[in-house]
């Protein structure tokens, strides 16, 4: 579940870069959230 959410957020971020949207801050916030979700998942997997 978390991997899917992170993947969707990363795809949305990439699409935001390609489409040159004016919501740059929001797109980068999504990227930060996706990275945090991935890191938490990796830490929980090894824990």
C-alpha positions as CSV (number, residue, x, y, z in Angstrom):
1,X,0.0,0.0,0.0
2,X,2.7,2.5,1.0
3,X,4.8,1.6,-2.1
4,X,1.8,2.3,-4.3
5,X,1.2,5.7,-2.7
6,X,4.8,6.6,-3.0
7,X,5.0,5.5,-6.7
8,X,1.9,7.6,-7.5
9,X,3.3,10.7,-5.8
10,X,6.6,10.3,-7.7
11,X,4.8,9.9,-11.0
12,X,2.7,13.0,-10.3
13,X,5.9,14.9,-9.4
14,X,7.5,13.9,-12.7
15,X,4.4,14.8,-14.7
16,X,4.4,18.2,-12.9
17,X,7.9,18.8,-14.0
18,X,7.1,17.9,-17.6
19,X,3.9,19.8,-17.8
20,X,5.5,23.0,-16.3
21,X,2.6,23.6,-14.0
22,X,2.3,26.6,-11.8
23,X,1.9,24.4,-8.7
24,X,5.6,23.9,-8.3
25,X,5.6,24.1,-4.5
26,X,2.9,21.6,-4.2
27,X,4.6,19.2,-6.6
28,X,7.8,19.4,-4.6
29,X,5.9,18.8,-1.4
30,X,4.5,15.6,-3.0
31,X,8.1,14.5,-3.8
32,X,9.2,15.1,-0.2
33,X,6.2,13.1,1.1
34,X,6.9,10.3,-1.3
35,X,10.6,10.1,-0.2
36,X,9.6,10.0,3.4
37,X,7.1,7.2,2.8
38,X,9.8,5.2,0.9
39,X,12.3,5.7,3.7
40,X,9.8,4.7,6.4
41,X,8.9,1.6,4.4
42,X,12.6,0.6,4.0
43,X,13.3,1.2,7.7
44,X,10.2,-0.9,8.7
45,X,11.2,-3.6,6.3
46,X,14.7,-4.0,7.9
47,X,13.5,-3.5,11.4
